[in-house]
Amino acid sequence: MWYVTLTGDGPVLELLSAEKSSSIEKTSNEFVLKIKEFENCNTANDVRKFACEYLDTLNGIIFLEGGIRSAIKVNSVYKINNDNSRNIYLFTEPDVIHLRGYAPTITINRNSGESIVSTPYQTTFRAVDKSRFDEPLQKILNQIKNGQFDFPVLSNIIEIVQSAKGAKLYDWEPKSRVDLLKRTSQSYRHGITRFDPPPNPMSLSDAQEITKHLIKRYIAELVA
């Protein structure tokens, strides 16, 4: 049996491991990733490859849901043999963690006395499982997995969403706002074709909000 230990931001890993459908488990002193793809792996490199692909998607969704630049990475690969002995495979790679806070568990107390507990990332792993097999969404999440969310990236994402969903994205956001976002973001792209900015360019914060909303609607449609 193969499994992978993880490195990254402790509070985020803690929240993820607490989710019922989580692929991340917390043991006595480490966080462990277990996914079904590991079952058919023959080498530690194969395990690491699947783990990295999974974590790329997970990191993208974490950024999308919480605005957190928190890179969860492979720490080491373990193999448990039939005699219960263990092989450990280490991979040397600089560990870079970009942390921008994290969302705590939220408790809402109503006047009726009812309490509602909301845990961030409670749908994360369902979204990851669905997203991994949707090629356009994989392209989107690979764009944002490291928290890069500037105008050139937004331009790429809008193109991917529009190519995949066509005019449906105008059901999610007004066409006028999407068109202004596209014109503004295209003017920031570097390439052979130059685009002039519109006379009333959209702010980066508004463009980010619209783009996040479109991605979330895309994912919501997948997991529905």
Buried (B, 14 or more C-beta within 10 A) or exposed (E): EBBBBBBBBEBBBEBBBBBEEBBBEBEEEEBBBBBEBBEEBEEBEBBBBBBEBBBBBBBBBBBBBBBBBBBBBBBBBBBEEEEEEEEEBEEEEEEEBEBEEBBEEEEEEEEEEEEEEEBBBBBBBBBBBBBBEBEBBBBBBBBBBBBEBEBBBBBBBBBBBBEBBEEEBBEBBEEEBBBBBBBBBBBBBEEEEEBEEBEEBBEBEBBBBBBBEBBBBBBEEBEE
